[in-house]
Amino acid sequence: MRITTIYRVYYKFHSGLIYDLLAAGVLIVPANPKKFFPNISNIVVNMAKRTFNNLTIPVPILLIGLLPDN
């Protein structure tokens, strides 16, 4: 996962809303990123959390968390 991916998703949601192409968004994310991506850096995970907490997304989003197989 890259921080650029997070911004790309944000701008797709935002531009879809501006041009009346989107009424709601669906975002599918791992519930525990470390289990899906064991080599992911904590820096990336923390940056992603901070980014989404600080960005205002003016469209309803259904957030689906994927659980890894045990």
Backbone atoms as SQL, in Angstrom:
CREATE TABLE atoms (id INTEGER PRIMARY KEY, chain TEXT, resi INTEGER, resn TEXT, atom TEXT, x REAL, y REAL, z REAL);
INSERT INTO atoms VALUES
  (1, 'A', 1, 'MET', 'N', 0.846, -1.170, 0.000),
  (2, 'A', 1, 'MET', 'CA', 0.000, 0.000, 0.000),
  (3, 'A', 1, 'MET', 'C', 0.894, 1.237, 0.000),
  (4, 'A', 2, 'ARG', 'N', 0.531, 2.152, -0.837),
  (5, 'A', 2, 'ARG', 'CA', 1.287, 3.401, -0.904),
  (6, 'A', 2, 'ARG', 'C', 0.370, 4.556, -0.539),
  (7, 'A', 3, 'ILE', 'N', 0.952, 5.602, -0.036),
  (8, 'A', 3, 'ILE', 'CA', 0.164, 6.774, 0.333),
  (9, 'A', 3, 'ILE', 'C', -0.491, 7.390, -0.897),
  (10, 'A', 4, 'THR', 'N', 0.136, 7.236, -2.059),
  (11, 'A', 4, 'THR', 'CA', -0.468, 7.757, -3.289),
  (12, 'A', 4, 'THR', 'C', -1.785, 7.048, -3.593),
  (13, 'A', 5, 'THR', 'N', -1.892, 5.784, -3.228),
  (14, 'A', 5, 'THR', 'CA', -3.138, 5.044, -3.427),
  (15, 'A', 5, 'THR', 'C', -4.255, 5.655, -2.602),
  (16, 'A', 6, 'ILE', 'N', -3.943, 6.047, -1.387),
  (17, 'A', 6, 'ILE', 'CA', -4.947, 6.649, -0.511),
  (18, 'A', 6, 'ILE', 'C', -5.474, 7.948, -1.121),
  (19, 'A', 7, 'TYR', 'N', -4.569, 8.788, -1.604),
  (20, 'A', 7, 'TYR', 'CA', -4.996, 10.042, -2.224),
  (21, 'A', 7, 'TYR', 'C', -5.783, 9.797, -3.508),
  (22, 'A', 8, 'ARG', 'N', -5.382, 8.817, -4.289),
  (23, 'A', 8, 'ARG', 'CA', -6.092, 8.489, -5.530),
  (24, 'A', 8, 'ARG', 'C', -7.533, 8.090, -5.230),
  (25, 'A', 9, 'VAL', 'N', -7.733, 7.258, -4.226),
  (26, 'A', 9, 'VAL', 'CA', -9.082, 6.849, -3.825),
  (27, 'A', 9, 'VAL', 'C', -9.876, 8.068, -3.351),
  (28, 'A', 10, 'TYR', 'N', -9.269, 8.901, -2.548),
  (29, 'A', 10, 'TYR', 'CA', -9.937, 10.104, -2.050),
  (30, 'A', 10, 'TYR', 'C', -10.407, 10.977, -3.208),
  (31, 'A', 11, 'TYR', 'N', -9.520, 11.241, -4.165),
  (32, 'A', 11, 'TYR', 'CA', -9.884, 12.128, -5.267),
  (33, 'A', 11, 'TYR', 'C', -10.913, 11.496, -6.198),
  (34, 'A', 12, 'LYS', 'N', -10.911, 10.178, -6.332),
  (35, 'A', 12, 'LYS', 'CA', -11.958, 9.522, -7.123),
  (36, 'A', 12, 'LYS', 'C', -13.314, 9.726, -6.461),
  (37, 'A', 13, 'PHE', 'N', -13.391, 9.536, -5.161),
  (38, 'A', 13, 'PHE', 'CA', -14.642, 9.771, -4.442),
  (39, 'A', 13, 'PHE', 'C', -15.060, 11.236, -4.572),
  (40, 'A', 14, 'HIS', 'N', -14.111, 12.130, -4.373),
  (41, 'A', 14, 'HIS', 'CA', -14.415, 13.559, -4.387),
  (42, 'A', 14, 'HIS', 'C', -14.867, 14.018, -5.781),
  (43, 'A', 15, 'SER', 'N', -14.155, 13.647, -6.825),
  (44, 'A', 15, 'SER', 'CA', -14.531, 14.072, -8.175),
  (45, 'A', 15, 'SER', 'C', -15.828, 13.411, -8.614),
  (46, 'A', 16, 'GLY', 'N', -16.070, 12.177, -8.199),
  (47, 'A', 16, 'GLY', 'CA', -17.338, 11.524, -8.507),
  (48, 'A', 16, 'GLY', 'C', -18.512, 12.280, -7.913),
  (49, 'A', 17, 'LEU', 'N', -18.335, 12.791, -6.721),
  (50, 'A', 17, 'LEU', 'CA', -19.386, 13.576, -6.069),
  (51, 'A', 17, 'LEU', 'C', -19.585, 14.920, -6.774),
  (52, 'A', 18, 'ILE', 'N', -18.509, 15.584, -7.109),
  (53, 'A', 18, 'ILE', 'CA', -18.586, 16.903, -7.751),
  (54, 'A', 18, 'ILE', 'C', -19.316, 16.820, -9.096),
  (55, 'A', 19, 'TYR', 'N', -19.040, 15.777, -9.866),
  (56, 'A', 19, 'TYR', 'CA', -19.645, 15.640, -11.198),
  (57, 'A', 19, 'TYR', 'C', -20.932, 14.813, -11.187),
  (58, 'A', 20, 'ASP', 'N', -21.519, 14.625, -10.008),
  (59, 'A', 20, 'ASP', 'CA', -22.777, 13.875, -9.859),
  (60, 'A', 20, 'ASP', 'C', -22.707, 12.463, -10.446),
  (61, 'A', 21, 'LEU', 'N', -21.566, 11.829, -10.311),
  (62, 'A', 21, 'LEU', 'CA', -21.392, 10.461, -10.783),
  (63, 'A', 21, 'LEU', 'C', -21.437, 9.452, -9.637),
  (64, 'A', 22, 'LEU', 'N', -21.501, 9.966, -8.422),
  (65, 'A', 22, 'LEU', 'CA', -21.366, 9.112, -7.249),
  (66, 'A', 22, 'LEU', 'C', -22.358, 9.544, -6.181),
  (67, 'A', 23, 'ALA', 'N', -23.101, 8.583, -5.665),
  (68, 'A', 23, 'ALA', 'CA', -24.005, 8.868, -4.545),
  (69, 'A', 23, 'ALA', 'C', -23.436, 8.301, -3.259),
  (70, 'A', 24, 'ALA', 'N', -22.649, 7.245, -3.373),
  (71, 'A', 24, 'ALA', 'CA', -22.015, 6.613, -2.215),
  (72, 'A', 24, 'ALA', 'C', -20.780, 5.872, -2.706),
  (73, 'A', 25, 'GLY', 'N', -19.822, 5.718, -1.819),
  (74, 'A', 25, 'GLY', 'CA', -18.609, 4.994, -2.154),
  (75, 'A', 25, 'GLY', 'C', -18.495, 3.726, -1.337),
  (76, 'A', 26, 'VAL', 'N', -17.763, 2.756, -1.862),
  (77, 'A', 26, 'VAL', 'CA', -17.480, 1.512, -1.142),
  (78, 'A', 26, 'VAL', 'C', -15.971, 1.373, -1.075),
  (79, 'A', 27, 'LEU', 'N', -15.464, 1.194, 0.132),
  (80, 'A', 27, 'LEU', 'CA', -14.033, 1.049, 0.339),
  (81, 'A', 27, 'LEU', 'C', -13.797, -0.256, 1.082),
  (82, 'A', 28, 'ILE', 'N', -13.016, -1.150, 0.473),
  (83, 'A', 28, 'ILE', 'CA', -12.709, -2.446, 1.077),
  (84, 'A', 28, 'ILE', 'C', -11.258, -2.415, 1.535),
  (85, 'A', 29, 'VAL', 'N', -11.064, -2.626, 2.830),
  (86, 'A', 29, 'VAL', 'CA', -9.724, -2.536, 3.409),
  (87, 'A', 29, 'VAL', 'C', -9.481, -3.732, 4.324),
  (88, 'A', 30, 'PRO', 'N', -8.221, -4.107, 4.530),
  (89, 'A', 30, 'PRO', 'CA', -7.940, -5.172, 5.495),
  (90, 'A', 30, 'PRO', 'C', -8.206, -4.684, 6.909),
  (91, 'A', 31, 'ALA', 'N', -8.864, -5.516, 7.714),
  (92, 'A', 31, 'ALA', 'CA', -9.139, -5.157, 9.107),
  (93, 'A', 31, 'ALA', 'C', -7.845, -5.091, 9.914),
  (94, 'A', 32, 'ASN', 'N', -6.888, -5.917, 9.562),
  (95, 'A', 32, 'ASN', 'CA', -5.588, -5.914, 10.226),
  (96, 'A', 32, 'ASN', 'C', -4.510, -5.934, 9.143),
  (97, 'A', 33, 'PRO', 'N', -4.015, -4.764, 8.719),
  (98, 'A', 33, 'PRO', 'CA', -3.059, -4.705, 7.609),
  (99, 'A', 33, 'PRO', 'C', -1.807, -5.549, 7.814),
  (100, 'A', 34, 'LYS', 'N', -1.356, -5.692, 9.056),
  (101, 'A', 34, 'LYS', 'CA', -0.131, -6.468, 9.325),
  (102, 'A', 34, 'LYS', 'C', -0.296, -7.946, 8.976),
  (103, 'A', 35, 'LYS', 'N', -1.521, -8.481, 9.076),
  (104, 'A', 35, 'LYS', 'CA', -1.732, -9.896, 8.737),
  (105, 'A', 35, 'LYS', 'C', -1.798, -10.094, 7.230),
  (106, 'A', 36, 'PHE', 'N', -2.343, -9.114, 6.504),
  (107, 'A', 36, 'PHE', 'CA', -2.417, -9.207, 5.048),
  (108, 'A', 36, 'PHE', 'C', -1.072, -8.891, 4.407),
  (109, 'A', 37, 'PHE', 'N', -0.390, -7.903, 4.955),
  (110, 'A', 37, 'PHE', 'CA', 0.888, -7.443, 4.406),
  (111, 'A', 37, 'PHE', 'C', 1.932, -7.459, 5.512),
  (112, 'A', 38, 'PRO', 'N', 2.533, -8.623, 5.799),
  (113, 'A', 38, 'PRO', 'CA', 3.455, -8.728, 6.932),
  (114, 'A', 38, 'PRO', 'C', 4.686, -7.821, 6.817),
  (115, 'A', 39, 'ASN', 'N', 5.041, -7.419, 5.622),
  (116, 'A', 39, 'ASN', 'CA', 6.237, -6.588, 5.438),
  (117, 'A', 39, 'ASN', 'C', 5.923, -5.096, 5.384),
  (118, 'A', 40, 'ILE', 'N', 4.663, -4.731, 5.604),
  (119, 'A', 40, 'ILE', 'CA', 4.284, -3.316, 5.521),
  (120, 'A', 40, 'ILE', 'C', 4.912, -2.541, 6.683),
  (121, 'A', 41, 'SER', 'N', 5.341, -1.351, 6.370),
  (122, 'A', 41, 'SER', 'CA', 5.984, -0.511, 7.377),
  (123, 'A', 41, 'SER', 'C', 4.934, 0.149, 8.275),
  (124, 'A', 42, 'ASN', 'N', 5.252, 0.286, 9.558),
  (125, 'A', 42, 'ASN', 'CA', 4.364, 1.004, 10.481),
  (126, 'A', 42, 'ASN', 'C', 4.194, 2.453, 10.048),
  (127, 'A', 43, 'ILE', 'N', 5.196, 2.984, 9.395),
  (128, 'A', 43, 'ILE', 'CA', 5.124, 4.369, 8.921),
  (129, 'A', 43, 'ILE', 'C', 3.985, 4.516, 7.923),
  (130, 'A', 44, 'VAL', 'N', 3.861, 3.564, 7.006),
  (131, 'A', 44, 'VAL', 'CA', 2.795, 3.610, 5.997),
  (132, 'A', 44, 'VAL', 'C', 1.431, 3.465, 6.651),
  (133, 'A', 45, 'VAL', 'N', 1.300, 2.521, 7.581),
  (134, 'A', 45, 'VAL', 'CA', 0.020, 2.301, 8.263),
  (135, 'A', 45, 'VAL', 'C', -0.392, 3.550, 9.031),
  (136, 'A', 46, 'ASN', 'N', 0.522, 4.133, 9.782),
  (137, 'A', 46, 'ASN', 'CA', 0.207, 5.334, 10.558),
  (138, 'A', 46, 'ASN', 'C', -0.115, 6.527, 9.661),
  (139, 'A', 47, 'MET', 'N', 0.605, 6.646, 8.546),
  (140, 'A', 47, 'MET', 'CA', 0.342, 7.745, 7.623),
  (141, 'A', 47, 'MET', 'C', -1.041, 7.596, 6.994),
  (142, 'A', 48, 'ALA', 'N', -1.415, 6.365, 6.659),
  (143, 'A', 48, 'ALA', 'CA', -2.737, 6.126, 6.087),
  (144, 'A', 48, 'ALA', 'C', -3.829, 6.488, 7.085),
  (145, 'A', 49, 'LYS', 'N', -3.662, 6.107, 8.322),
  (146, 'A', 49, 'LYS', 'CA', -4.653, 6.434, 9.359),
  (147, 'A', 49, 'LYS', 'C', -4.773, 7.948, 9.536),
  (148, 'A', 50, 'ARG', 'N', -3.635, 8.626, 9.620),
  (149, 'A', 50, 'ARG', 'CA', -3.659, 10.087, 9.790),
  (150, 'A', 50, 'ARG', 'C', -4.290, 10.778, 8.590),
  (151, 'A', 51, 'THR', 'N', -3.975, 10.280, 7.392),
  (152, 'A', 51, 'THR', 'CA', -4.499, 10.900, 6.180),
  (153, 'A', 51, 'THR', 'C', -6.013, 10.821, 6.146),
  (154, 'A', 52, 'PHE', 'N', -6.564, 9.635, 6.360),
  (155, 'A', 52, 'PHE', 'CA', -8.019, 9.500, 6.294),
  (156, 'A', 52, 'PHE', 'C', -8.709, 10.200, 7.455),
  (157, 'A', 53, 'ASN', 'N', -8.052, 10.324, 8.589),
  (158, 'A', 53, 'ASN', 'CA', -8.653, 11.058, 9.701),
  (159, 'A', 53, 'ASN', 'C', -8.695, 12.557, 9.430),
  (160, 'A', 54, 'ASN', 'N', -7.756, 13.066, 8.639),
  (161, 'A', 54, 'ASN', 'CA', -7.670, 14.502, 8.393),
  (162, 'A', 54, 'ASN', 'C', -8.390, 14.965, 7.135),
  (163, 'A', 55, 'LEU', 'N', -8.602, 14.068, 6.182),
  (164, 'A', 55, 'LEU', 'CA', -9.284, 14.451, 4.949),
  (165, 'A', 55, 'LEU', 'C', -10.796, 14.435, 5.164),
  (166, 'A', 56, 'THR', 'N', -11.455, 15.421, 4.605),
  (167, 'A', 56, 'THR', 'CA', -12.906, 15.453, 4.656),
  (168, 'A', 56, 'THR', 'C', -13.427, 14.866, 3.352),
  (169, 'A', 57, 'ILE', 'N', -14.139, 13.777, 3.448),
  (170, 'A', 57, 'ILE', 'CA', -14.717, 13.161, 2.263),
  (171, 'A', 57, 'ILE', 'C', -16.218, 13.396, 2.331),
  (172, 'A', 58, 'PRO', 'N', -16.748, 14.298, 1.476),
  (173, 'A', 58, 'PRO', 'CA', -18.146, 14.699, 1.574),
  (174, 'A', 58, 'PRO', 'C', -19.111, 13.746, 0.883),
  (175, 'A', 59, 'VAL', 'N', -18.864, 12.470, 0.969),
  (176, 'A', 59, 'VAL', 'CA', -19.738, 11.480, 0.353),
  (177, 'A', 59, 'VAL', 'C', -19.851, 10.297, 1.317),
  (178, 'A', 60, 'PRO', 'N', -21.040, 9.687, 1.416),
  (179, 'A', 60, 'PRO', 'CA', -21.146, 8.518, 2.293),
  (180, 'A', 60, 'PRO', 'C', -20.292, 7.362, 1.760),
  (181, 'A', 61, 'ILE', 'N', -19.594, 6.698, 2.647),
  (182, 'A', 61, 'ILE', 'CA', -18.722, 5.585, 2.262),
  (183, 'A', 61, 'ILE', 'C', -19.049, 4.376, 3.125),
  (184, 'A', 62, 'LEU', 'N', -19.297, 3.252, 2.455),
  (185, 'A', 62, 'LEU', 'CA', -19.454, 1.982, 3.137),
  (186, 'A', 62, 'LEU', 'C', -18.070, 1.371, 3.259),
  (187, 'A', 63, 'LEU', 'N', -17.618, 1.192, 4.486),
  (188, 'A', 63, 'LEU', 'CA', -16.283, 0.664, 4.742),
  (189, 'A', 63, 'LEU', 'C', -16.401, -0.802, 5.117),
  (190, 'A', 64, 'ILE', 'N', -15.788, -1.665, 4.314),
  (191, 'A', 64, 'ILE', 'CA', -15.827, -3.107, 4.538),
  (192, 'A', 64, 'ILE', 'C', -14.438, -3.559, 4.944),
  (193, 'A', 65, 'GLY', 'N', -14.349, -4.226, 6.101),
  (194, 'A', 65, 'GLY', 'CA', -13.067, -4.723, 6.581),
  (195, 'A', 65, 'GLY', 'C', -12.908, -6.204, 6.275),
  (196, 'A', 66, 'LEU', 'N', -11.825, -6.570, 5.605),
  (197, 'A', 66, 'LEU', 'CA', -11.536, -7.971, 5.308),
  (198, 'A', 66, 'LEU', 'C', -10.770, -8.595, 6.451),
  (199, 'A', 67, 'LEU', 'N', -11.174, -9.783, 6.829),
  (200, 'A', 67, 'LEU', 'CA', -10.490, -10.528, 7.880),
  (201, 'A', 67, 'LEU', 'C', -9.613, -11.602, 7.228),
  (202, 'A', 68, 'PRO', 'N', -8.368, -11.768, 7.692),
  (203, 'A', 68, 'PRO', 'CA', -7.503, -12.791, 7.109),
  (204, 'A', 68, 'PRO', 'C', -7.936, -14.181, 7.565),
  (205, 'A', 69, 'ASP', 'N', -7.595, -15.181, 6.739),
  (206, 'A', 69, 'ASP', 'CA', -7.844, -16.563, 7.137),
  (207, 'A', 69, 'ASP', 'C', -6.943, -16.925, 8.300),
  (208, 'A', 70, 'ASN', 'N', -7.469, -17.659, 9.247),
  (209, 'A', 70, 'ASN', 'CA', -6.661, -18.082, 10.399),
  (210, 'A', 70, 'ASN', 'C', -6.100, -19.450, 10.180);
